[in-house]
């Protein structure tokens, strides 16, 4: 985001520009590592099952909300669709654009994981010769319902904060299906802090987006980017220091 006091653009501030540049370099390094021609090709037993168990199986399992991907036999006939959706970052359905805000509960695939899935599909879907490389199947707990915590701030339209908030996360409360919303905080000194970029929103994305580090927003900060017919909830950190 550019450091301006009048209009908001998508160019990063110096600080965020450095972060974005480092993230880009790490992504390129991960891509190069995953495409090392001297590395053994990824297999279901060794790499792909671990990605699926960690990032996909909470929904894609017997008794889950979508078809199972728990076994090679489940995943193999859907391989092309898997590759297409992970390249488009439609799966797992995280619901926000990567790099716009930094979240500790981001369940989207890393660039290296996307590259491994792509190499696996394009390499002929090898299962792997060593069944002992297959990890143990994960155990699942029922996800608790999403509850809005106390002492939150609901935002509809541009909103100026009348008090300091140490922000722990953001929860979409009312967002139109298919909407794409860039939410930023304009600090009193004019610096712009990206909060979250909801992309092609669906109700299945209604979960807290929790920042890796709480953001200190002083009184007078303006939250911009939320349409008047939408509502997001600002979730303060529970142990913020005065």
C-alpha angles and dihedrals in degrees: 000000000000118000099246135136099205115044130017118231132175095247112114126244115244091265095046091041090060091048091050092048092051090047090051092050091049090049091051091048091049091049091050092048093050090049096048103142090211094056120095113258115263116259134197094244096049111032114358098053089053091053091048094046092048102041110016113027097077086076103017101064139093106292092016128120094264141030117301124262095173097115137041088246089056095047102039099073091046096048098113092049090048091053093047095050096045092048088052089046089234091127130087086032098232093153101214136087112255117241094029099099125350116250131189094206096050106144096182118120120264119239089254092054091049089051092050092052091047093049091048093053095042090045094061102269098274113200095201131243098244112074089185089069090068109102123230114273112260123249118232134215124198109261113244117242117266109259127184107235122225123268094035129144121228115212127200117166122348108335131189114212113233092197139031116273126192096208119215098174151326129251121197105227104171119008127153117249111263094014121143113207130180110202120193138170116228106205121214091255090056098256114138121222116196110226110175138333108208109201126202089338123219129180089247086069092062099120134111117278100214119199120233088229124019114255118230107220113184125213110280094041112139120219107212136182101048112120117231091244092055133069131205126181123227109215113205120213109261095226102039115158117233 
